[in-house]
Amino acid sequence: HQTGDRVLSRVGNLLHSSFNGAEIISYWGYGEFIIGMPELNKTETNDRLTEILKTLRQQIFTASDGDRFQITSRLALVEYPFDGATLQSLYQIGCRETKNKS
């Protein structure tokens, strides 16, 4: 659990340092983060997150046994209100998108 906590902490810190403060960044649970980016459409959001994901994938972590590893990530982009009217509906659509990409 300590290694997972360190990974989540570093991911959270990277996300917070990558934005200017207008965004809403939240840990949803089970290793999932949700980022609200007001005033941006899907294309603009994708462009912005591509660089952040590139940096995230380059991060090297060390497990408690000394093994080094990198993490993988998946991204689902949903746009309010076009894709859903509630946070839960947007989340469900995002889950379907990531499953279809896998």
A tleap script that builds the chain and sets N, CA, C and O, in Angstrom:
source leaprc.protein.ff14SB
mol = sequence {
  NHIE GLN THR GLY ASP ARG VAL LEU SER ARG
  VAL GLY ASN LEU LEU HIE SER SER PHE ASN
  GLY ALA GLU ILE ILE SER TYR TRP GLY TYR
  GLY GLU PHE ILE ILE GLY MET PRO GLU LEU
  ASN LYS THR GLU THR ASN ASP ARG LEU THR
  GLU ILE LEU LYS THR LEU ARG GLN GLN ILE
  PHE THR ALA SER ASP GLY ASP ARG PHE GLN
  ILE THR SER ARG LEU ALA LEU VAL GLU TYR
  PRO PHE ASP GLY ALA THR LEU GLN SER LEU
  TYR GLN ILE GLY CYS ARG GLU THR LYS ASN
  LYS CSER
}
set mol.1.N position { 0.807 -1.200 0.000 }
set mol.1.CA position { 0.000 0.000 0.000 }
set mol.1.C position { 0.853 1.269 0.000 }
set mol.1.O position { 0.467 2.288 -0.571 }
set mol.2.N position { 2.013 1.192 0.645 }
set mol.2.CA position { 2.877 2.382 0.690 }
set mol.2.C position { 3.325 2.783 -0.707 }
set mol.2.O position { 3.340 3.968 -1.040 }
set mol.3.N position { 3.689 1.807 -1.523 }
set mol.3.CA position { 4.133 2.116 -2.885 }
set mol.3.C position { 2.991 2.738 -3.669 }
set mol.3.O position { 3.185 3.742 -4.355 }
set mol.4.N position { 1.798 2.153 -3.576 }
set mol.4.CA position { 0.637 2.709 -4.267 }
set mol.4.C position { 0.321 4.111 -3.816 }
set mol.4.O position { -0.017 4.968 -4.633 }
set mol.5.N position { 0.426 4.357 -2.533 }
set mol.5.CA position { 0.184 5.704 -2.005 }
set mol.5.C position { 1.194 6.702 -2.554 }
set mol.5.O position { 0.837 7.834 -2.884 }
set mol.6.N position { 2.460 6.286 -2.654 }
set mol.6.CA position { 3.494 7.174 -3.201 }
set mol.6.C position { 3.226 7.472 -4.674 }
set mol.6.O position { 3.398 8.605 -5.125 }
set mol.7.N position { 2.800 6.443 -5.430 }
set mol.7.CA position { 2.486 6.640 -6.848 }
set mol.7.C position { 1.336 7.636 -6.988 }
set mol.7.O position { 1.425 8.592 -7.759 }
set mol.8.N position { 0.262 7.407 -6.243 }
set mol.8.CA position { -0.894 8.302 -6.329 }
set mol.8.C position { -0.536 9.723 -5.910 }
set mol.8.O position { -1.016 10.687 -6.507 }
set mol.9.N position { 0.295 9.856 -4.899 }
set mol.9.CA position { 0.720 11.173 -4.447 }
set mol.9.C position { 1.507 11.891 -5.538 }
set mol.9.O position { 1.280 13.073 -5.794 }
set mol.10.N position { 2.432 11.179 -6.180 }
set mol.10.CA position { 3.231 11.813 -7.227 }
set mol.10.C position { 2.357 12.181 -8.424 }
set mol.10.O position { 2.525 13.251 -9.009 }
set mol.11.N position { 1.437 11.310 -8.786 }
set mol.11.CA position { 0.527 11.622 -9.895 }
set mol.11.C position { -0.296 12.856 -9.549 }
set mol.11.O position { -0.426 13.765 -10.369 }
set mol.12.N position { -0.845 12.895 -8.355 }
set mol.12.CA position { -1.622 14.056 -7.925 }
set mol.12.C position { -0.808 15.330 -7.942 }
set mol.12.O position { -1.286 16.365 -8.408 }
set mol.13.N position { 0.406 15.272 -7.445 }
set mol.13.CA position { 1.280 16.450 -7.442 }
set mol.13.C position { 1.599 16.904 -8.859 }
set mol.13.O position { 1.610 18.102 -9.142 }
set mol.14.N position { 1.860 15.944 -9.754 }
set mol.14.CA position { 2.141 16.281 -11.152 }
set mol.14.C position { 0.934 16.964 -11.784 }
set mol.14.O position { 1.075 17.965 -12.487 }
set mol.15.N position { -0.246 16.421 -11.531 }
set mol.15.CA position { -1.459 17.032 -12.092 }
set mol.15.C position { -1.649 18.451 -11.563 }
set mol.15.O position { -1.916 19.373 -12.334 }
set mol.16.N position { -1.514 18.625 -10.267 }
set mol.16.CA position { -1.712 19.954 -9.682 }
set mol.16.C position { -0.677 20.956 -10.195 }
set mol.16.O position { -1.004 22.125 -10.397 }
set mol.17.N position { 0.542 20.524 -10.404 }
set mol.17.CA position { 1.573 21.451 -10.876 }
set mol.17.C position { 1.474 21.729 -12.375 }
set mol.17.O position { 2.118 22.653 -12.874 }
set mol.18.N position { 0.682 20.948 -13.091 }
set mol.18.CA position { 0.572 21.091 -14.541 }
set mol.18.C position { -0.536 22.038 -14.984 }
set mol.18.O position { -0.659 22.335 -16.173 }
set mol.19.N position { -1.328 22.505 -14.057 }
set mol.19.CA position { -2.454 23.356 -14.404 }
set mol.19.C position { -2.331 24.715 -13.745 }
set mol.19.O position { -1.514 24.912 -12.846 }
set mol.20.N position { -3.154 25.654 -14.203 }
set mol.20.CA position { -3.043 27.029 -13.717 }
set mol.20.C position { -4.015 27.394 -12.604 }
set mol.20.O position { -4.018 28.536 -12.145 }
set mol.21.N position { -4.831 26.462 -12.165 }
set mol.21.CA position { -5.725 26.723 -11.055 }
set mol.21.C position { -7.194 26.832 -11.423 }
set mol.21.O position { -8.050 26.760 -10.541 }
set mol.22.N position { -7.510 27.003 -12.697 }
set mol.22.CA position { -8.911 27.077 -13.112 }
set mol.22.C position { -9.538 25.683 -13.195 }
set mol.22.O position { -10.762 25.550 -13.209 }
set mol.23.N position { -8.714 24.666 -13.248 }
set mol.23.CA position { -9.183 23.296 -13.383 }
set mol.23.C position { -9.573 22.727 -12.015 }
set mol.23.O position { -9.124 23.196 -10.969 }
set mol.24.N position { -10.410 21.716 -12.065 }
set mol.24.CA position { -10.788 20.995 -10.854 }
set mol.24.C position { -10.171 19.605 -10.961 }
set mol.24.O position { -10.483 18.853 -11.884 }
set mol.25.N position { -9.307 19.268 -10.030 }
set mol.25.CA position { -8.627 17.977 -10.032 }
set mol.25.C position { -9.065 17.213 -8.801 }
set mol.25.O position { -8.992 17.719 -7.681 }
set mol.26.N position { -9.520 15.988 -9.019 }
set mol.26.CA position { -10.025 15.211 -7.898 }
set mol.26.C position { -9.632 13.744 -8.057 }
set mol.26.O position { -9.597 13.210 -9.165 }
set mol.27.N position { -9.343 13.119 -6.946 }
set mol.27.CA position { -9.085 11.680 -6.943 }
set mol.27.C position { -10.426 10.987 -6.778 }
set mol.27.O position { -11.113 11.187 -5.776 }
set mol.28.N position { -10.801 10.173 -7.759 }
set mol.28.CA position { -12.096 9.506 -7.764 }
set mol.28.C position { -12.057 8.227 -6.936 }
set mol.28.O position { -13.063 7.831 -6.347 }
set mol.29.N position { -10.900 7.585 -6.892 }
set mol.29.CA position { -10.746 6.313 -6.190 }
set mol.29.C position { -10.242 5.252 -7.144 }
set mol.29.O position { -10.335 5.406 -8.362 }
set mol.30.N position { -9.710 4.181 -6.596 }
set mol.30.CA position { -9.213 3.052 -7.395 }
set mol.30.C position { -8.214 3.499 -8.468 }
set mol.30.O position { -8.197 2.956 -9.573 }
set mol.31.N position { -7.392 4.480 -8.136 }
set mol.31.CA position { -6.358 4.932 -9.058 }
set mol.31.C position { -6.860 5.859 -10.144 }
set mol.31.O position { -6.143 6.110 -11.113 }
set mol.32.N position { -8.065 6.373 -10.012 }
set mol.32.CA position { -8.646 7.217 -11.047 }
set mol.32.C position { -8.731 8.671 -10.584 }
set mol.32.O position { -9.136 8.973 -9.462 }
set mol.33.N position { -8.339 9.542 -11.482 }
set mol.33.CA position { -8.452 10.974 -11.250 }
set mol.33.C position { -9.455 11.548 -12.239 }
set mol.33.O position { -9.583 11.063 -13.363 }
set mol.34.N position { -10.154 12.571 -11.813 }
set mol.34.CA position { -11.061 13.294 -12.686 }
set mol.34.C position { -10.576 14.733 -12.734 }
set mol.34.O position { -10.256 15.331 -11.707 }
set mol.35.N position { -10.527 15.279 -13.943 }
set mol.35.CA position { -10.074 16.656 -14.124 }
set mol.35.C position { -11.156 17.419 -14.878 }
set mol.35.O position { -11.515 17.062 -16.000 }
set mol.36.N position { -11.659 18.450 -14.265 }
set mol.36.CA position { -12.614 19.336 -14.929 }
set mol.36.C position { -11.864 20.515 -15.505 }
set mol.36.O position { -11.148 21.221 -14.795 }
set mol.37.N position { -12.035 20.720 -16.791 }
set mol.37.CA position { -11.318 21.793 -17.471 }
set mol.37.C position { -12.336 22.731 -18.126 }
set mol.37.O position { -12.713 22.529 -19.280 }
set mol.38.N position { -12.776 23.748 -17.397 }
set mol.38.CA position { -13.786 24.654 -17.948 }
set mol.38.C position { -13.265 25.416 -19.161 }
set mol.38.O position { -12.077 25.716 -19.280 }
set mol.39.N position { -14.188 25.711 -20.042 }
set mol.39.CA position { -13.904 26.531 -21.227 }
set mol.39.C position { -13.113 25.803 -22.314 }
set mol.39.O position { -12.756 26.422 -23.316 }
set mol.40.N position { -12.828 24.507 -22.148 }
set mol.40.CA position { -12.097 23.768 -23.178 }
set mol.40.C position { -12.985 22.685 -23.755 }
set mol.40.O position { -13.750 22.043 -23.034 }
set mol.41.N position { -12.878 22.484 -25.069 }
set mol.41.CA position { -13.596 21.377 -25.680 }
set mol.41.C position { -12.711 20.130 -25.671 }
set mol.41.O position { -11.591 20.170 -25.162 }
set mol.42.N position { -13.204 19.034 -26.225 }
set mol.42.CA position { -12.446 17.776 -26.183 }
set mol.42.C position { -11.106 17.878 -26.896 }
set mol.42.O position { -10.106 17.348 -26.412 }
set mol.43.N position { -11.073 18.543 -28.023 }
set mol.43.CA position { -9.816 18.660 -28.781 }
set mol.43.C position { -8.774 19.434 -27.983 }
set mol.43.O position { -7.622 19.012 -27.882 }
set mol.44.N position { -9.177 20.557 -27.424 }
set mol.44.CA position { -8.253 21.373 -26.628 }
set mol.44.C position { -7.795 20.622 -25.378 }
set mol.44.O position { -6.628 20.699 -24.992 }
set mol.45.N position { -8.719 19.900 -24.750 }
set mol.45.CA position { -8.385 19.128 -23.563 }
set mol.45.C position { -7.417 18.010 -23.908 }
set mol.45.O position { -6.453 17.774 -23.181 }
set mol.46.N position { -7.668 17.321 -25.013 }
set mol.46.CA position { -6.774 16.237 -25.445 }
set mol.46.C position { -5.361 16.764 -25.681 }
set mol.46.O position { -4.386 16.146 -25.255 }
set mol.47.N position { -5.252 17.899 -26.354 }
set mol.47.CA position { -3.930 18.491 -26.602 }
set mol.47.C position { -3.215 18.801 -25.287 }
set mol.47.O position { -2.018 18.549 -25.149 }
set mol.48.N position { -3.942 19.338 -24.345 }
set mol.48.CA position { -3.356 19.710 -23.046 }
set mol.48.C position { -2.913 18.485 -22.259 }
set mol.48.O position { -1.836 18.476 -21.664 }
set mol.49.N position { -3.754 17.448 -22.259 }
set mol.49.CA position { -3.451 16.258 -21.463 }
set mol.49.C position { -2.405 15.355 -22.091 }
set mol.49.O position { -1.760 14.581 -21.384 }
set mol.50.N position { -2.223 15.436 -23.405 }
set mol.50.CA position { -1.224 14.605 -24.080 }
set mol.50.C position { 0.164 14.844 -23.499 }
set mol.50.O position { 0.904 13.893 -23.246 }
set mol.51.N position { 0.518 16.094 -23.288 }
set mol.51.CA position { 1.831 16.417 -22.717 }
set mol.51.C position { 1.953 15.944 -21.278 }
set mol.51.O position { 3.002 15.446 -20.870 }
set mol.52.N position { 0.892 16.099 -20.519 }
set mol.52.CA position { 0.916 15.670 -19.118 }
set mol.52.C position { 1.070 14.154 -19.031 }
set mol.52.O position { 1.841 13.656 -18.211 }
set mol.53.N position { 0.344 13.418 -19.869 }
set mol.53.CA position { 0.462 11.962 -19.869 }
set mol.53.C position { 1.850 11.511 -20.301 }
set mol.53.O position { 2.370 10.521 -19.786 }
set mol.54.N position { 2.443 12.218 -21.225 }
set mol.54.CA position { 3.812 11.898 -21.653 }
set mol.54.C position { 4.772 12.016 -20.468 }
set mol.54.O position { 5.608 11.139 -20.252 }
set mol.55.N position { 4.650 13.087 -19.712 }
set mol.55.CA position { 5.491 13.278 -18.526 }
set mol.55.C position { 5.213 12.197 -17.489 }
set mol.55.O position { 6.140 11.661 -16.882 }
set mol.56.N position { 3.951 11.881 -17.286 }
set mol.56.CA position { 3.565 10.862 -16.314 }
set mol.56.C position { 4.153 9.502 -16.670 }
set mol.56.O position { 4.642 8.788 -15.795 }
set mol.57.N position { 4.108 9.144 -17.937 }
set mol.57.CA position { 4.621 7.837 -18.375 }
set mol.57.C position { 6.139 7.735 -18.262 }
set mol.57.O position { 6.690 6.635 -18.284 }
set mol.58.N position { 6.813 8.872 -18.140 }
set mol.58.CA position { 8.270 8.872 -17.997 }
set mol.58.C position { 8.719 8.762 -16.542 }
set mol.58.O position { 9.903 8.558 -16.271 }
set mol.59.N position { 7.793 8.894 -15.619 }
set mol.59.CA position { 8.126 8.827 -14.199 }
set mol.59.C position { 8.579 7.416 -13.834 }
set mol.59.O position { 7.979 6.434 -14.271 }
set mol.60.N position { 9.624 7.319 -13.042 }
set mol.60.CA position { 10.127 6.026 -12.571 }
set mol.60.C position { 9.882 5.950 -11.067 }
set mol.60.O position { 10.244 6.853 -10.312 }
set mol.61.N position { 9.264 4.858 -10.658 }
set mol.61.CA position { 8.921 4.630 -9.259 }
set mol.61.C position { 9.751 3.476 -8.727 }
set mol.61.O position { 10.225 2.636 -9.492 }
set mol.62.N position { 9.924 3.440 -7.415 }
set mol.62.CA position { 10.656 2.360 -6.775 }
set mol.62.C position { 9.748 1.674 -5.768 }
set mol.62.O position { 9.195 2.314 -4.874 }
set mol.63.N position { 9.602 0.366 -5.922 }
set mol.63.CA position { 8.785 -0.426 -5.002 }
set mol.63.C position { 9.550 -0.639 -3.705 }
set mol.63.O position { 10.748 -0.367 -3.631 }
set mol.64.N position { 8.860 -1.122 -2.690 }
set mol.64.CA position { 9.492 -1.337 -1.390 }
set mol.64.C position { 10.601 -2.378 -1.444 }
set mol.64.O position { 11.498 -2.373 -0.601 }
set mol.65.N position { 10.549 -3.284 -2.442 }
set mol.65.CA position { 11.606 -4.284 -2.587 }
set mol.65.C position { 12.769 -3.794 -3.447 }
set mol.65.O position { 13.705 -4.545 -3.722 }
set mol.66.N position { 12.704 -2.519 -3.873 }
set mol.66.CA position { 13.781 -1.931 -4.664 }
set mol.66.C position { 13.569 -2.016 -6.162 }
set mol.66.O position { 14.302 -1.381 -6.919 }
set mol.67.N position { 12.579 -2.788 -6.614 }
set mol.67.CA position { 12.300 -2.868 -8.048 }
set mol.67.C position { 11.812 -1.514 -8.552 }
set mol.67.O position { 11.034 -0.825 -7.892 }
set mol.68.N position { 12.289 -1.158 -9.730 }
set mol.68.CA position { 11.871 0.093 -10.351 }
set mol.68.C position { 10.801 -0.216 -11.394 }
set mol.68.O position { 10.847 -1.254 -12.054 }
set mol.69.N position { 9.848 0.683 -11.534 }
set mol.69.CA position { 8.772 0.457 -12.493 }
set mol.69.C position { 8.191 1.773 -12.969 }
set mol.69.O position { 8.391 2.825 -12.362 }
set mol.70.N position { 7.470 1.685 -14.066 }
set mol.70.CA position { 6.732 2.823 -14.594 }
set mol.70.C position { 5.256 2.438 -14.627 }
set mol.70.O position { 4.916 1.255 -14.619 }
set mol.71.N position { 4.402 3.422 -14.664 }
set mol.71.CA position { 2.981 3.133 -14.665 }
set mol.71.C position { 2.399 3.363 -16.064 }
set mol.71.O position { 2.987 4.056 -16.895 }
set mol.72.N position { 1.259 2.777 -16.293 }
set mol.72.CA position { 0.524 3.027 -17.518 }
set mol.72.C position { -0.695 3.867 -17.168 }
set mol.72.O position { -1.081 3.961 -16.003 }
set mol.73.N position { -1.285 4.464 -18.161 }
set mol.73.CA position { -2.468 5.275 -17.906 }
set mol.73.C position { -3.394 5.215 -19.105 }
set mol.73.O position { -2.972 4.986 -20.238 }
set mol.74.N position { -4.662 5.429 -18.822 }
set mol.74.CA position { -5.673 5.522 -19.868 }
set mol.74.C position { -6.421 6.826 -19.662 }
set mol.74.O position { -6.510 7.356 -18.555 }
set mol.75.N position { -6.944 7.312 -20.745 }
set mol.75.CA position { -7.611 8.601 -20.710 }
set mol.75.C position { -8.961 8.491 -21.397 }
set mol.75.O position { -9.066 7.920 -22.482 }
set mol.76.N position { -9.968 9.024 -20.782 }
set mol.76.CA position { -11.281 9.152 -21.407 }
set mol.76.C position { -11.666 10.623 -21.352 }
set mol.76.O position { -11.587 11.255 -20.298 }
set mol.77.N position { -12.076 11.156 -22.475 }
set mol.77.CA position { -12.505 12.542 -22.537 }
set mol.77.C position { -14.011 12.587 -22.734 }
set mol.77.O position { -14.546 12.000 -23.675 }
set mol.78.N position { -14.677 13.280 -21.848 }
set mol.78.CA position { -16.110 13.509 -21.965 }
set mol.78.C position { -16.361 14.999 -21.806 }
set mol.78.O position { -15.621 15.703 -21.120 }
set mol.79.N position { -17.412 15.459 -22.451 }
set mol.79.CA position { -17.680 16.897 -22.447 }
set mol.79.C position { -19.099 17.166 -21.961 }
set mol.79.O position { -20.075 16.637 -22.493 }
set mol.80.N position { -19.180 18.003 -20.936 }
set mol.80.CA position { -20.460 18.424 -20.392 }
set mol.80.C position { -20.970 19.602 -21.200 }
set mol.80.O position { -20.169 20.484 -21.508 }
set mol.81.N position { -22.191 19.682 -21.555 }
set mol.81.CA position { -23.304 18.758 -21.332 }
set mol.81.C position { -23.543 17.813 -22.509 }
set mol.81.O position { -24.525 17.070 -22.518 }
set mol.82.N position { -22.655 17.837 -23.496 }
set mol.82.CA position { -22.877 17.045 -24.716 }
set mol.82.C position { -22.863 15.545 -24.478 }
set mol.82.O position { -23.630 14.812 -25.103 }
set mol.83.N position { -21.998 15.077 -23.579 }
set mol.83.CA position { -21.881 13.642 -23.323 }
set mol.83.C position { -22.698 13.178 -22.124 }
set mol.83.O position { -22.956 11.984 -21.980 }
set mol.84.N position { -23.098 14.083 -21.282 }
set mol.84.CA position { -23.871 13.731 -20.093 }
set mol.84.C position { -24.152 14.961 -19.267 }
set mol.84.O position { -23.433 15.957 -19.344 }
set mol.85.N position { -25.210 14.884 -18.470 }
set mol.85.CA position { -25.625 16.052 -17.693 }
set mol.85.C position { -25.222 15.977 -16.227 }
set mol.85.O position { -25.321 16.973 -15.511 }
set mol.86.N position { -24.768 14.811 -15.766 }
set mol.86.CA position { -24.356 14.669 -14.369 }
set mol.86.C position { -22.948 14.104 -14.313 }
set mol.86.O position { -22.469 13.514 -15.281 }
set mol.87.N position { -22.295 14.286 -13.190 }
set mol.87.CA position { -20.956 13.737 -13.018 }
set mol.87.C position { -20.976 12.221 -13.185 }
set mol.87.O position { -20.090 11.656 -13.825 }
set mol.88.N position { -21.976 11.565 -12.615 }
set mol.88.CA position { -22.069 10.107 -12.713 }
set mol.88.C position { -22.251 9.659 -14.160 }
set mol.88.O position { -21.620 8.689 -14.580 }
set mol.89.N position { -23.097 10.338 -14.932 }
set mol.89.CA position { -23.299 9.935 -16.329 }
set mol.89.C position { -22.035 10.180 -17.156 }
set mol.89.O position { -21.700 9.379 -18.028 }
set mol.90.N position { -21.348 11.257 -16.892 }
set mol.90.CA position { -20.087 11.525 -17.590 }
set mol.90.C position { -19.053 10.453 -17.252 }
set mol.90.O position { -18.327 9.977 -18.125 }
set mol.91.N position { -18.997 10.082 -15.977 }
set mol.91.CA position { -18.059 9.038 -15.549 }
set mol.91.C position { -18.371 7.714 -16.237 }
set mol.91.O position { -17.458 7.041 -16.715 }
set mol.92.N position { -19.624 7.336 -16.295 }
set mol.92.CA position { -20.009 6.068 -16.926 }
set mol.92.C position { -19.666 6.057 -18.408 }
set mol.92.O position { -19.208 5.038 -18.926 }
set mol.93.N position { -19.877 7.156 -19.089 }
set mol.93.CA position { -19.521 7.243 -20.504 }
set mol.93.C position { -18.004 7.147 -20.659 }
set mol.93.O position { -17.514 6.481 -21.571 }
set mol.94.N position { -17.268 7.804 -19.780 }
set mol.94.CA position { -15.806 7.720 -19.833 }
set mol.94.C position { -15.319 6.291 -19.612 }
set mol.94.O position { -14.365 5.853 -20.256 }
set mol.95.N position { -15.967 5.565 -18.706 }
set mol.95.CA position { -15.595 4.165 -18.474 }
set mol.95.C position { -15.817 3.329 -19.723 }
set mol.95.O position { -14.978 2.503 -20.081 }
set mol.96.N position { -16.935 3.541 -20.378 }
set mol.96.CA position { -17.214 2.804 -21.624 }
set mol.96.C position { -16.178 3.123 -22.687 }
set mol.96.O position { -15.738 2.232 -23.413 }
set mol.97.N position { -15.785 4.388 -22.784 }
set mol.97.CA position { -14.789 4.788 -23.792 }
set mol.97.C position { -13.463 4.081 -23.552 }
set mol.97.O position { -12.855 3.580 -24.498 }
set mol.98.N position { -13.005 4.031 -22.304 }
set mol.98.CA position { -11.711 3.399 -22.029 }
set mol.98.C position { -11.781 1.896 -22.260 }
set mol.98.O position { -10.796 1.308 -22.707 }
set mol.99.N position { -12.917 1.250 -21.970 }
set mol.99.CA position { -13.062 -0.177 -22.226 }
set mol.99.C position { -13.055 -0.462 -23.711 }
set mol.99.O position { -12.512 -1.479 -24.142 }
set mol.100.N position { -13.648 0.418 -24.505 }
set mol.100.CA position { -13.669 0.227 -25.952 }
set mol.100.C position { -12.295 0.441 -26.567 }
set mol.100.O position { -12.007 -0.111 -27.629 }
set mol.101.N position { -11.441 1.231 -25.924 }
set mol.101.CA position { -10.085 1.464 -26.427 }
set mol.101.C position { -9.135 0.325 -26.074 }
set mol.101.O position { -8.112 0.141 -26.733 }
set mol.102.N position { -9.467 -0.432 -25.045 }
set mol.102.CA position { -8.566 -1.500 -24.561 }
set mol.102.C position { -8.540 -2.680 -25.501 }
set mol.102.O position { -7.838 -3.657 -25.244 }
savepdb mol mol.pdb
quit
